[in-house]
């Protein structure tokens, strides 16, 4: 046989590369399928506030420091600024950006957890791609800071395990000005190092993170008196954090972690040993949020980083099953979570978006004039800001939740909460 007749033999590295690309394509498809319903939701309430504030920020780089804690959301404002410059008020592109960041986080998680187990890391990444628990971070643009925090946090950890400590410190500084909860990253680094090698990182290395941490704490203390979350009592130290923490862990674990542990049956102790570090990760990532006072559990958007631990736990628990059983369990998890996002969560976000989304739709269908809006369920200023998406309407055209005698000749558009739509109850602008 001549040399040219010999079929090429792929080496191990090319086969690995091909399988890697296939798995990455699968992960992207899962991310897209899971969060596709968000693309038609439009902007939701506070999204319009972000879009308005970036205009102030363009002219005054220190503007965010006048409205703390927004100064610790700088990367979110930067993203809104760029997206608004490129796409204006087309919300679909914003959701596309958030979805892309989530997909990058899935890949970063895969790469990071390969340090612990190259076999199980792809499964953990698959679970994270479809997990519905932190859905608010992806499906609400106002929660974008959580998915960006996930990106910088994973980048910090990945650079750290690669011994690129200076770059990790720079990424940590970016994380701190993405969300205040990034201050927990040194603890996550120490936990991951011990998880990987059964020893903590040298204190001399962790000291590299001290400078950005001190800068962060200095800014936080300096702006504490004008911090709206602190002054408004939304977060407060106290024993109320204990039930919030317990309830949040339960809600994050339910039902999949309980089911996976139950299926272990008689090897329950083995299952618990596999959960030790993932549970510590989940608990550590939740710590900055458990002192909230406005509900009895941490909101879904704040579960984004903690969800990594849940997915690692699930990957560990299915490791003992045969290939076919593992695939069936993974398929059940992915379809169950995606189905929940489509059937339940999408409706919830549509309801949240309805007061602004339907208002925009109404304004685009009629000629601008003075209009009175009654029963608007959000801050009146949000309704006025929605006119930015409907030129030539302006903020001055809308009178929101004002007495009718303040605009006697105005057509009256009333929000009907039971019907979840607007109705004209007096007059109507010309088409």
C-alpha positions as CSV (number, residue, x, y, z in Angstrom):
1,X,0.0,0.0,0.0
2,X,1.3,3.4,-0.9
3,X,1.8,6.1,1.7
4,X,-1.0,8.2,0.3
5,X,-3.4,5.3,0.5
6,X,-2.9,5.0,4.2
7,X,-5.7,6.7,6.1
8,X,-4.6,9.4,8.5
9,X,-4.5,8.4,12.2
10,X,-5.7,11.0,14.6
11,X,-3.4,11.4,17.6
12,X,-4.7,11.6,21.2
13,X,-4.4,15.4,21.4
14,X,-6.5,16.0,18.2
15,X,-9.2,13.5,19.5
16,X,-9.2,15.4,22.8
17,X,-9.5,18.7,21.1
18,X,-12.4,17.5,19.0
19,X,-14.3,16.1,22.0
20,X,-13.6,19.3,23.9
21,X,-15.1,21.4,21.1
22,X,-18.1,19.1,20.9
23,X,-18.8,19.4,24.6
24,X,-18.3,23.2,24.5
25,X,-20.9,23.4,21.6
26,X,-23.3,21.3,23.7
27,X,-22.8,23.6,26.7
28,X,-23.5,26.6,24.5
29,X,-26.7,25.0,23.1
30,X,-27.8,24.2,26.7
31,X,-27.2,27.8,27.8
32,X,-29.1,29.1,24.8
33,X,-32.0,26.7,25.2
34,X,-32.3,27.3,28.9
35,X,-32.4,31.1,28.7
36,X,-33.9,31.8,25.3
37,X,-37.3,32.8,26.9
38,X,-35.6,36.0,28.3
39,X,-35.0,37.5,24.9
40,X,-38.6,38.9,24.5
41,X,-39.0,40.2,28.0
42,X,-37.8,43.7,27.3
43,X,-36.4,45.9,30.0
44,X,-37.7,45.4,33.6
45,X,-38.3,48.2,36.0
46,X,-34.8,49.1,37.4
47,X,-33.2,48.4,34.0
48,X,-34.4,51.8,32.9
49,X,-32.6,53.4,35.9
50,X,-29.3,51.8,34.8
51,X,-29.9,53.1,31.2
52,X,-30.5,56.6,32.5
53,X,-27.6,56.7,35.0
54,X,-25.0,55.8,32.4
55,X,-25.7,59.1,30.7
56,X,-24.8,60.9,33.9
57,X,-21.7,58.6,34.3
58,X,-20.5,59.5,30.8
59,X,-20.2,63.2,31.8
60,X,-19.1,62.6,35.4
61,X,-16.7,59.6,36.0
62,X,-17.3,60.0,39.8
63,X,-21.1,60.1,39.5
64,X,-21.5,56.5,40.9
65,X,-19.7,57.5,44.1
66,X,-22.5,59.9,44.8
67,X,-25.1,57.1,44.8
68,X,-23.4,54.3,46.8
69,X,-23.4,51.3,46.6
70,X,-23.6,51.8,42.8
71,X,-19.9,52.6,42.8
72,X,-19.5,48.8,43.5
73,X,-21.4,48.1,40.3
74,X,-19.0,49.8,38.0
75,X,-18.5,46.9,35.6
76,X,-22.3,46.6,35.1
77,X,-22.6,50.3,34.3
78,X,-19.7,49.9,31.9
79,X,-21.5,47.0,30.2
80,X,-24.7,49.1,30.0
81,X,-22.8,52.0,28.6
82,X,-21.3,50.0,25.8
83,X,-24.4,48.1,25.0
84,X,-26.5,51.3,24.9
85,X,-24.0,53.0,22.6
86,X,-24.1,50.0,20.2
87,X,-27.8,48.9,20.4
88,X,-29.8,51.7,22.1
89,X,-33.0,50.4,23.7
90,X,-33.0,47.0,21.9
91,X,-33.2,44.8,25.0
92,X,-32.5,41.5,23.1
93,X,-28.9,42.4,22.6
94,X,-28.5,43.1,26.4
95,X,-29.9,39.6,27.1
96,X,-27.6,38.2,24.5
97,X,-24.6,39.8,26.3
98,X,-25.7,38.4,29.7
99,X,-26.2,34.9,28.2
100,X,-22.7,35.1,26.6
101,X,-21.1,36.0,29.9
102,X,-23.0,33.0,31.5
103,X,-21.6,30.7,28.8
104,X,-18.1,32.0,29.4
105,X,-18.6,31.3,33.1
106,X,-19.6,27.8,32.3
107,X,-16.4,27.3,30.3
108,X,-14.3,28.9,33.1
109,X,-15.9,26.6,35.7
110,X,-15.2,23.6,33.5
111,X,-11.5,24.7,33.2
112,X,-11.2,25.5,36.9
113,X,-12.8,22.2,38.1
114,X,-10.6,20.2,35.8
115,X,-7.9,20.9,38.4
116,X,-9.9,18.8,40.8
117,X,-11.3,16.1,38.4
118,X,-11.0,16.3,34.6
119,X,-13.6,13.5,34.4
120,X,-16.3,15.2,36.5
121,X,-15.6,18.8,35.5
122,X,-17.6,18.6,32.2
123,X,-20.6,17.2,34.1
124,X,-20.4,20.0,36.7
125,X,-20.3,22.6,33.8
126,X,-23.3,21.0,32.2
127,X,-25.3,21.3,35.4
128,X,-24.3,24.9,35.8
129,X,-25.3,25.7,32.2
130,X,-28.9,24.7,32.8
131,X,-29.3,25.2,36.6
132,X,-32.4,27.4,37.2
133,X,-31.7,28.5,40.8
134,X,-29.7,31.7,39.9
135,X,-31.9,32.5,37.0
136,X,-32.4,36.1,38.0
137,X,-28.7,36.8,37.3
138,X,-29.3,36.0,33.6
139,X,-32.9,36.8,33.0
140,X,-33.0,40.2,34.7
141,X,-30.6,42.8,33.3
142,X,-30.6,44.6,36.6
143,X,-29.0,41.5,38.1
144,X,-26.2,41.6,35.6
145,X,-23.6,42.4,38.3
146,X,-24.0,38.8,39.6
147,X,-23.1,37.1,36.3
148,X,-20.2,39.6,35.9
149,X,-19.1,38.8,39.5
150,X,-19.2,35.1,38.5
151,X,-16.9,35.9,35.6
152,X,-14.3,37.8,37.6
153,X,-14.4,35.4,40.5
154,X,-13.8,32.4,38.3
155,X,-11.1,34.3,36.5
156,X,-9.4,35.1,39.9
157,X,-9.5,31.4,40.9
158,X,-8.3,30.1,37.6
159,X,-5.4,32.5,37.5
160,X,-4.6,31.7,41.1
161,X,-4.3,27.9,40.5
162,X,-2.1,28.7,37.5
163,X,0.3,30.6,39.9
164,X,-0.4,33.9,38.0
165,X,-0.9,35.8,41.2
166,X,-0.5,39.4,40.0
167,X,-3.1,38.9,37.3
168,X,-5.3,37.2,39.8
169,X,-5.0,40.3,42.1
170,X,-6.0,42.6,39.2
171,X,-9.0,40.4,38.5
172,X,-9.9,40.5,42.2
173,X,-9.8,44.3,42.1
174,X,-12.2,44.3,39.2
175,X,-14.5,41.8,41.1
176,X,-14.6,44.2,44.1
177,X,-16.0,46.9,41.9
178,X,-18.5,44.6,40.3
179,X,-20.2,43.6,43.6
180,X,-19.3,44.1,47.3
181,X,-19.6,40.3,47.9
182,X,-16.4,39.8,46.0
183,X,-14.6,40.4,49.3
184,X,-15.3,36.8,50.1
185,X,-12.9,35.6,47.3
186,X,-9.8,35.2,49.5
187,X,-11.8,32.7,51.5
188,X,-12.9,30.9,48.3
189,X,-9.3,30.8,47.1
190,X,-8.1,29.2,50.4
191,X,-11.0,26.7,50.3
192,X,-10.3,25.7,46.7
193,X,-6.6,25.3,47.4
194,X,-7.3,23.0,50.3
195,X,-9.9,21.2,48.2
196,X,-7.2,20.7,45.6
197,X,-4.1,19.8,47.6
198,X,-5.2,19.5,51.3
199,X,-3.2,22.5,52.3
200,X,-4.0,26.2,52.4
201,X,-2.1,28.8,50.3
202,X,0.8,30.6,51.9
203,X,-0.2,33.7,53.7
204,X,2.5,35.6,51.8
205,X,0.6,34.9,48.6
206,X,-2.8,35.8,50.0
207,X,-1.2,39.1,51.2
208,X,-1.2,40.2,47.6
209,X,-5.0,40.6,47.8
210,X,-4.6,42.9,50.8
211,X,-4.1,46.1,48.9
212,X,-7.3,45.9,46.8
213,X,-9.2,44.7,49.9
214,X,-8.1,47.7,51.9
215,X,-9.0,50.0,49.0
216,X,-12.4,48.5,48.9
217,X,-13.0,48.7,52.6
218,X,-11.8,52.3,52.7
219,X,-14.3,53.3,49.9
220,X,-17.1,51.4,51.6
221,X,-16.5,53.0,55.0
222,X,-16.2,56.5,53.4
223,X,-19.5,56.1,51.6
224,X,-21.4,54.1,54.3
225,X,-23.5,57.0,55.6
226,X,-24.9,57.6,52.1
227,X,-25.2,53.9,51.2
228,X,-28.8,53.3,50.3
229,X,-28.8,49.7,51.3
230,X,-27.2,50.3,54.7
231,X,-29.3,53.5,55.4
232,X,-32.5,51.8,54.3
233,X,-32.0,48.9,56.6
234,X,-32.0,46.3,53.8
235,X,-29.0,44.6,55.4
236,X,-28.3,44.5,59.1
237,X,-26.1,42.2,61.3
238,X,-28.1,40.0,63.6
239,X,-29.3,36.5,64.5
240,X,-31.9,36.8,61.7
241,X,-29.1,35.7,59.4
242,X,-29.2,32.1,60.8
243,X,-32.7,31.2,59.5
244,X,-32.0,33.1,56.3
245,X,-28.8,31.1,55.8
246,X,-30.5,27.8,56.5
247,X,-33.5,28.5,54.3
248,X,-31.2,29.7,51.4
249,X,-29.1,26.5,51.6
250,X,-32.3,24.4,51.6
251,X,-33.7,26.3,48.6
252,X,-30.5,26.0,46.7
253,X,-30.2,22.2,47.3
254,X,-33.9,21.4,46.7
255,X,-34.7,19.1,45.0
256,X,-31.7,17.9,43.1
257,X,-29.1,17.5,45.8
258,X,-31.6,15.7,48.1
259,X,-32.5,13.3,45.3
260,X,-28.9,12.6,44.4
261,X,-28.1,11.9,48.1
262,X,-31.2,9.7,48.4
263,X,-30.2,7.7,45.4
264,X,-26.9,6.8,47.1
265,X,-28.9,4.7,49.4
266,X,-26.7,2.6,51.7
267,X,-23.5,4.5,50.8
268,X,-24.9,7.6,52.5
269,X,-21.7,8.2,54.5
270,X,-19.7,8.1,51.2
271,X,-22.1,10.7,49.8
272,X,-21.6,13.0,52.7
273,X,-17.9,12.8,52.4
274,X,-18.2,13.9,48.7
275,X,-20.3,16.9,49.7
276,X,-17.9,18.3,52.3
277,X,-16.1,20.9,50.1
278,X,-19.0,21.7,47.8
279,X,-21.2,22.5,50.8
280,X,-18.5,24.6,52.2
281,X,-18.3,26.5,48.9
282,X,-22.0,27.0,48.9
283,X,-22.0,28.3,52.5
284,X,-19.0,30.6,52.0
285,X,-20.4,32.1,48.8
286,X,-23.7,32.9,50.6
287,X,-22.2,34.6,53.6
288,X,-22.2,38.2,52.3
289,X,-25.9,38.0,51.5
290,X,-27.5,36.3,54.6
291,X,-27.9,39.5,56.6
292,X,-30.7,40.8,54.4
293,X,-33.9,41.9,56.2
294,X,-36.5,42.2,53.4
295,X,-37.2,38.4,53.0
296,X,-36.4,35.1,54.6
297,X,-34.0,33.7,51.9
298,X,-31.3,35.0,49.6
299,X,-32.8,36.1,46.2
300,X,-32.0,33.9,43.2
301,X,-29.6,36.3,41.6
302,X,-27.3,36.1,44.6
303,X,-27.1,32.3,44.3
304,X,-25.0,32.5,41.2
305,X,-21.6,31.9,42.7
306,X,-22.9,29.5,45.4
307,X,-24.5,27.4,42.5
308,X,-21.0,26.3,41.5
309,X,-20.7,24.3,44.7
310,X,-24.1,22.7,44.1
311,X,-23.1,21.7,40.6
312,X,-19.8,20.3,41.8
313,X,-21.7,18.3,44.5
314,X,-24.0,16.8,41.9
315,X,-21.1,15.8,39.6
316,X,-19.4,14.1,42.6
317,X,-22.6,12.2,43.5
318,X,-23.2,10.8,40.1
319,X,-19.6,9.7,39.7
320,X,-20.3,6.3,41.1
321,X,-23.0,5.4,38.5
322,X,-22.4,3.6,35.2
323,X,-22.1,5.7,32.1
324,X,-25.7,5.1,31.0
325,X,-27.2,5.8,34.4
326,X,-25.0,9.0,34.7
327,X,-26.3,10.2,31.3
328,X,-29.9,9.5,32.2
329,X,-29.6,11.4,35.5
330,X,-27.8,14.3,33.7
331,X,-30.6,14.4,31.1
332,X,-33.3,14.4,33.8
333,X,-31.5,17.3,35.5
334,X,-31.0,19.4,32.4
335,X,-34.6,18.9,31.0
336,X,-36.1,19.4,34.5
337,X,-34.3,22.7,35.0
338,X,-34.9,24.0,31.4
339,X,-38.6,23.0,31.6
340,X,-38.9,24.9,34.9
341,X,-37.3,28.0,33.4
342,X,-39.7,27.9,30.4
343,X,-42.9,26.9,32.2
344,X,-42.6,28.8,35.5
345,X,-39.8,31.4,35.6
346,X,-40.4,33.0,32.2
347,X,-44.0,33.8,33.1
348,X,-42.8,35.4,36.3
349,X,-40.4,37.6,34.5
350,X,-43.0,38.6,31.9
351,X,-45.3,39.6,34.8
352,X,-42.5,41.7,36.3
353,X,-41.8,43.3,32.9
354,X,-45.4,43.9,32.0
355,X,-45.9,47.4,33.5
356,X,-43.0,48.9,31.6
357,X,-43.1,46.6,28.5
358,X,-46.8,47.2,27.9
359,X,-46.4,50.9,28.5
360,X,-43.7,51.1,25.8
361,X,-45.9,49.2,23.5
362,X,-48.8,51.7,24.1
363,X,-46.6,54.7,23.6
364,X,-45.3,53.4,20.3
365,X,-48.9,53.1,19.0
366,X,-50.0,56.7,19.6
367,X,-48.9,60.2,19.0
368,X,-47.1,62.0,21.8
369,X,-49.2,64.2,24.1
370,X,-49.7,64.7,27.8
371,X,-50.9,61.4,29.3
372,X,-52.0,60.5,32.8
373,X,-50.9,57.0,34.1
374,X,-52.8,55.6,37.0
375,X,-52.0,52.7,39.3
376,X,-48.5,52.4,38.0
377,X,-47.1,49.7,40.4
378,X,-43.4,50.9,40.3
379,X,-41.6,54.1,41.0
380,X,-43.3,56.8,38.8
381,X,-39.9,57.8,37.5
382,X,-39.4,54.4,35.9
383,X,-42.6,55.0,33.8
384,X,-41.2,58.3,32.7
385,X,-37.8,56.8,31.9
386,X,-39.6,54.3,29.6
387,X,-40.3,57.1,27.2
388,X,-36.5,57.1,26.3
389,X,-37.3,53.9,24.3
390,X,-40.3,55.6,22.5
391,X,-39.1,58.8,20.9
392,X,-40.5,61.4,20.3
393,X,-42.3,60.9,23.6
394,X,-40.5,62.6,26.5
395,X,-40.4,62.3,30.3
396,X,-42.5,65.5,30.6
397,X,-45.4,63.9,28.6
398,X,-46.3,61.5,31.3
399,X,-48.1,62.3,34.6
400,X,-47.7,59.2,36.7
401,X,-49.9,58.4,39.7
402,X,-50.9,62.1,40.0
403,X,-54.4,63.4,40.8
404,X,-56.6,63.9,37.8
405,X,-57.1,67.6,38.5
406,X,-53.4,68.1,37.8
407,X,-53.9,67.2,34.1
408,X,-57.7,67.7,33.5
409,X,-57.5,67.3,29.7
410,X,-55.2,64.3,29.7
411,X,-56.3,60.9,28.5
412,X,-56.1,58.5,31.4
413,X,-54.3,55.1,31.0
414,X,-54.8,52.9,34.1
415,X,-52.8,49.8,35.0
416,X,-55.2,46.9,36.0
417,X,-53.2,44.5,38.2
418,X,-55.7,41.7,38.0
419,X,-55.8,41.8,34.2
420,X,-52.1,42.7,34.0
421,X,-52.6,45.2,31.3
422,X,-53.4,48.9,30.7
423,X,-56.9,50.2,29.9
424,X,-57.9,53.7,28.8
425,X,-60.5,54.9,31.3
426,X,-60.8,58.5,30.0
427,X,-60.0,59.7,26.5
428,X,-57.4,58.3,24.2
429,X,-54.4,59.9,22.3
430,X,-54.8,60.1,18.6
431,X,-53.2,57.4,16.5
